[in-house]
Amino acid sequence: MERYDIIIVGTGPAGVSAAITATIRKKKILLMGSSHLSSKVEKAHEILNYPGLPAVSGPDLQKALLGHLESMNIAITEEKVTLIYPMGDFFAVQTGNNNYEASAVILATGVVAGKPLPNEEEYLGRGVSYCATCDAALYKGKTVGIVGFSPKEEEEADFMTEYAAKVVYFPQYKEETHTRDNVEVIREKAAAIVPQGFKAGGLETAEGNTYSFDGVFILRDSVSPKQLIPGLEMDGNHVKAERDLSTNIPGCFVCGDIAGLPYQYIKSAGEGNVAALSAVKYLSK
Ligand SMILES: Cc1cc2nc3c(=O)[nH]c(=O)nc-3n(C[C@H](O)[C@H](O)[C@H](O)COP(=O)(O)OP(=O)(O)OC[C@H]3O[C@@H](n4cnc5c(N)ncnc54)[C@H](O)[C@@H]3O)c2cc1C
């Protein structure tokens, strides 16, 4: 399998900046995230504190960042990373459809909005999953609930109908849904995973209803870092990092919101640069 020098996960200001610096340092990189970069950039009304771009709007900053990537021929691989395994001298990076390898990884995934649902983390892998594409086959002929935090997750719900006997989709956003006819859509707020012995048995909603499922998929933009890389040391909601943005796992670096407060574009972009240079130094050893 082709091995990259650095896989960068996340396309906000932190990931984009890391990709630019690593490319300037002639590293073979893979930048994974979204062709829209980051909803936190795209949705900002007016940004007053990004040097050189006074009162820039989110969409204009997005355009500037995309233009910078394009000018350097840096492509975005539009896949969500679901798991990263440290394998000693390299990392195995898994997405819904593919596996990749890299000598170093930079996590720039932003912060996960909100807390996990009660029982979500406890039942992960036992009836709770974060990746429909990865685990759909396990639910052939079964009933599945899917909690989607953005419209792009509707594709995953549609895909699930090719395996499961029944798919119920719980959109956690305001936009109209456009799922296939055989996806039942319930507009209720997910409140908790319902345990059923060793396994998760369904979903409880804030409206006071309980739905029984063989599996519940929770699809957010971002996966908690400790779920992404087993053994990654955390400091509260953030990954514990040194000043050079290295973590407790050799070869794994972090930058941006995931590395701690304050949550700011320029801090994220600056840290992307530092993380890339630290990864380059690590690779030269
Ligand atoms: C409405 C709003 C306005 C703001 N205004 C300002 C402001 O005026 N000034 C300021 O300095 N800051 C502002 N902020 C804060 C700023 O948006 C964040 O600090 C900044 O976007 C963080 O950048 P980041 O690169 O760390 O992460 P993010 O911008 O959150 O980007 C993370 C990216 O990683 C992707 N990703 C996550 N997990 C995975 C995965 N497993 N696989 C692949 N991709 C993944 C996400 O989809 C996303 O594209 C604002 C935030 C919001 C929400």
The ligand as an SDF file (V2000), in Angstrom:
LIG
                    3D

 53 58  0  0  0  0  0  0  0  0999 V2000
  -20.3180   30.9650   13.7940 C   0  0  0  0  0  0  0  0  0  0  0  0
  -18.8750   31.0260   14.2300 C   0  0  0  0  0  0  0  0  0  0  0  0
  -18.1890   32.2350   14.1390 C   0  0  0  0  0  0  0  0  0  0  0  0
  -16.8530   32.3030   14.5140 C   0  0  0  0  0  0  0  0  0  0  0  0
  -16.2130   33.5010   14.4400 N   0  0  0  0  0  0  0  0  0  0  0  0
  -14.9000   33.5700   14.7490 C   0  0  0  0  0  0  0  0  0  0  0  0
  -14.1810   34.8130   14.5880 C   0  0  0  0  0  0  0  0  0  0  0  0
  -14.7500   35.8570   14.2070 O   0  0  0  0  0  0  0  0  0  0  0  0
  -12.8440   34.8360   14.8570 N   0  0  0  0  0  0  0  0  0  0  0  0
  -12.1740   33.6880   15.2420 C   0  0  0  0  0  0  0  0  0  0  0  0
  -10.9610   33.7540   15.4160 O   0  0  0  0  0  0  0  0  0  0  0  0
  -12.8340   32.5140   15.4350 N   0  0  0  0  0  0  0  0  0  0  0  0
  -14.1640   32.4180   15.2090 C   0  0  0  0  0  0  0  0  0  0  0  0
  -14.8310   31.2230   15.3710 N   0  0  0  0  0  0  0  0  0  0  0  0
  -14.0760   30.0310   15.8670 C   0  0  0  0  0  0  0  0  0  0  0  0
  -13.4390   29.2720   14.6880 C   0  0  0  0  0  0  0  0  0  0  0  0
  -14.4750   28.9150   13.8180 O   0  0  0  0  0  0  0  0  0  0  0  0
  -12.6960   27.9950   15.1260 C   0  0  0  0  0  0  0  0  0  0  0  0
  -11.7820   28.3180   16.1570 O   0  0  0  0  0  0  0  0  0  0  0  0
  -11.9380   27.3980   13.9290 C   0  0  0  0  0  0  0  0  0  0  0  0
  -12.8020   27.1100   12.8480 O   0  0  0  0  0  0  0  0  0  0  0  0
  -11.2160   26.1290   14.3520 C   0  0  0  0  0  0  0  0  0  0  0  0
  -10.5100   25.6470   13.2550 O   0  0  0  0  0  0  0  0  0  0  0  0
  -10.0410   24.1120   13.2000 P   0  0  0  0  0  0  0  0  0  0  0  0
   -9.2630   23.9950   11.9200 O   0  0  0  0  0  0  0  0  0  0  0  0
   -9.3770   23.7460   14.4620 O   0  0  0  0  0  0  0  0  0  0  0  0
  -11.3680   23.2410   13.1410 O   0  0  0  0  0  0  0  0  0  0  0  0
  -12.7150   23.3690   12.3090 P   0  0  0  0  0  0  0  0  0  0  0  0
  -12.8370   24.6760   11.6380 O   0  0  0  0  0  0  0  0  0  0  0  0
  -13.7840   22.9400   13.2310 O   0  0  0  0  0  0  0  0  0  0  0  0
  -12.5130   22.2870   11.1440 O   0  0  0  0  0  0  0  0  0  0  0  0
  -12.4360   20.9230   11.4120 C   0  0  0  0  0  0  0  0  0  0  0  0
  -12.6600   20.1660   10.1350 C   0  0  0  0  0  0  0  0  0  0  0  0
  -12.3390   18.8000   10.3030 O   0  0  0  0  0  0  0  0  0  0  0  0
  -13.3240   17.9850    9.6890 C   0  0  0  0  0  0  0  0  0  0  0  0
  -13.3150   16.7060   10.3890 N   0  0  0  0  0  0  0  0  0  0  0  0
  -13.6360   16.4750   11.6740 C   0  0  0  0  0  0  0  0  0  0  0  0
  -13.5040   15.1690   11.9580 N   0  0  0  0  0  0  0  0  0  0  0  0
  -13.1020   14.5780   10.8200 C   0  0  0  0  0  0  0  0  0  0  0  0
  -12.8220   13.2260   10.4760 C   0  0  0  0  0  0  0  0  0  0  0  0
  -12.9300   12.2400   11.3740 N   0  0  0  0  0  0  0  0  0  0  0  0
  -12.4340   12.9410    9.1990 N   0  0  0  0  0  0  0  0  0  0  0  0
  -12.3240   13.9410    8.2650 C   0  0  0  0  0  0  0  0  0  0  0  0
  -12.5810   15.2430    8.5520 N   0  0  0  0  0  0  0  0  0  0  0  0
  -12.9770   15.5480    9.8050 C   0  0  0  0  0  0  0  0  0  0  0  0
  -14.6090   18.7770    9.9070 C   0  0  0  0  0  0  0  0  0  0  0  0
  -15.6220   18.3590    9.0430 O   0  0  0  0  0  0  0  0  0  0  0  0
  -14.0940   20.1880    9.6000 C   0  0  0  0  0  0  0  0  0  0  0  0
  -14.0840   20.3480    8.2100 O   0  0  0  0  0  0  0  0  0  0  0  0
  -16.1730   31.1280   15.0220 C   0  0  0  0  0  0  0  0  0  0  0  0
  -16.8920   29.9290   15.1310 C   0  0  0  0  0  0  0  0  0  0  0  0
  -18.2240   29.8710   14.7310 C   0  0  0  0  0  0  0  0  0  0  0  0
  -18.9560   28.5670   14.8710 C   0  0  0  0  0  0  0  0  0  0  0  0
  1  2  1  0
  2  3  1  0
  2 52  2  0
  3  4  2  0
  4  5  1  0
  4 50  1  0
  5  6  2  0
  6  7  1  0
  6 13  1  0
  7  8  2  0
  7  9  1  0
  9 10  1  0
 10 11  2  0
 10 12  1  0
 12 13  2  0
 13 14  1  0
 14 15  1  0
 14 50  1  0
 15 16  1  0
 16 17  1  0
 16 18  1  0
 18 19  1  0
 18 20  1  0
 20 21  1  0
 20 22  1  0
 22 23  1  0
 23 24  1  0
 24 25  2  0
 24 26  1  0
 24 27  1  0
 27 28  1  0
 28 29  2  0
 28 30  1  0
 28 31  1  0
 31 32  1  0
 32 33  1  0
 33 34  1  0
 33 48  1  0
 34 35  1  0
 35 36  1  0
 35 46  1  0
 36 37  1  0
 36 45  1  0
 37 38  2  0
 38 39  1  0
 39 40  1  0
 39 45  2  0
 40 41  1  0
 40 42  2  0
 42 43  1  0
 43 44  2  0
 44 45  1  0
 46 47  1  0
 46 48  1  0
 48 49  1  0
 50 51  2  0
 51 52  1  0
 52 53  1  0
M  END
$$$$
